[in-house]
Amino acid sequence: MPTAHQYERTDRVAQLVRSVVASQMERLDEVFDGIVITGVDVDRELSVAVVHYDVRDQESEAAAAAAFDQHHHRLQRALGDQTSLRRTPALRFRRDQGPINAERIEDLLAGLSGEPDEAQVSDIAAERDDET
């Protein structure tokens, strides 16, 4: 059973990874200017660190993914050079889905009105007929 101490270590390593990657991103490429690291998840064995990021606009998404692919080895090397970890976690980069999901929910809520329109009423009636 994991102890609280193990969770503290993964949190400390995650914060360290975030700090090193963010500082290197500033130095490596201008494409990284529009990218924000939203979090880092490190597995219990400290072998993999997933860096979650978000971009300011949809047009930058492909450029961000390409920049992480291009500079992956430099970021990995910097993590090893700047930390005293016996074995550095392998870096993985993923777009954070939280802001995307939040925007989708906001759009759905904005589309809701107090009264259902005729199309919604007919869909509900059709569903009831199918159930019987």
TIDO-60776 format. One record per residue (C-alpha): residue number from 0; chain; x, z, y. Coordinates in steps of 0.5 Angstrom, whole numbers, plus 500, padded with zeros to 3 digits. Last residue first. Layout:
REM TIDO-60776
n;chain;px;pz;py
NUM;A;X;Z;Y;
...
This chain:
REM TIDO-60776
n;chain;px;pz;py
131;A;414;448;503;
130;A;421;448;506;
129;A;421;441;508;
128;A;415;442;512;
127;A;418;448;516;
126;A;425;443;517;
125;A;420;438;520;
124;A;417;443;525;
123;A;423;445;527;
122;A;426;438;529;
121;A;419;437;532;
120;A;420;443;537;
119;A;427;441;538;
118;A;425;434;540;
117;A;420;436;544;
116;A;424;441;549;
115;A;425;448;547;
114;A;424;453;553;
113;A;429;458;555;
112;A;434;453;555;
111;A;440;452;551;
110;A;446;447;553;
109;A;450;452;557;
108;A;450;457;551;
107;A;453;451;547;
106;A;458;449;552;
105;A;460;456;553;
104;A;461;456;545;
103;A;465;450;545;
102;A;469;453;551;
101;A;471;459;547;
100;A;472;455;540;
99;A;478;451;544;
98;A;480;457;548;
97;A;481;461;541;
96;A;484;455;537;
95;A;491;456;539;
94;A;495;450;537;
93;A;500;451;532;
92;A;508;452;531;
91;A;512;454;525;
90;A;518;458;526;
89;A;522;460;520;
88;A;523;468;520;
87;A;530;470;522;
86;A;534;474;516;
85;A;539;480;518;
84;A;535;480;525;
83;A;540;482;530;
82;A;537;477;535;
81;A;539;472;540;
80;A;543;467;535;
79;A;538;467;530;
78;A;532;465;535;
77;A;536;460;539;
76;A;537;457;532;
75;A;530;456;531;
74;A;529;454;538;
73;A;534;449;537;
72;A;531;446;530;
71;A;524;446;533;
70;A;526;442;539;
69;A;523;435;537;
68;A;517;438;533;
67;A;515;443;539;
66;A;516;437;544;
65;A;512;432;540;
64;A;506;438;539;
63;A;506;439;547;
62;A;506;432;548;
61;A;500;431;544;
60;A;496;436;547;
59;A;498;435;554;
58;A;492;430;555;
57;A;487;436;553;
56;A;489;440;559;
55;A;493;446;560;
54;A;496;447;553;
53;A;495;453;549;
52;A;500;456;544;
51;A;501;460;537;
50;A;507;461;534;
49;A;507;462;527;
48;A;513;467;525;
47;A;515;466;517;
46;A;520;470;513;
45;A;518;477;516;
44;A;516;479;509;
43;A;509;482;512;
42;A;508;475;516;
41;A;509;474;523;
40;A;504;472;528;
39;A;506;470;535;
38;A;501;470;541;
37;A;498;466;547;
36;A;505;462;548;
35;A;503;458;554;
34;A;505;450;555;
33;A;504;446;561;
32;A;512;447;563;
31;A;514;446;556;
30;A;514;438;557;
29;A;519;440;562;
28;A;524;441;556;
27;A;529;446;554;
26;A;531;451;559;
25;A;524;454;560;
24;A;522;453;552;
23;A;528;457;551;
22;A;525;463;555;
21;A;519;463;551;
20;A;522;462;544;
19;A;526;468;545;
18;A;521;473;548;
17;A;515;471;543;
16;A;520;472;537;
15;A;522;479;540;
14;A;514;480;540;
13;A;513;478;533;
12;A;519;482;531;
11;A;516;488;534;
10;A;509;487;531;
9;A;512;486;524;
8;A;516;492;525;
7;A;510;496;527;
6;A;506;494;521;
5;A;511;496;517;
4;A;511;503;520;
3;A;504;504;519;
2;A;505;503;512;
1;A;503;498;507;
0;A;500;500;500;
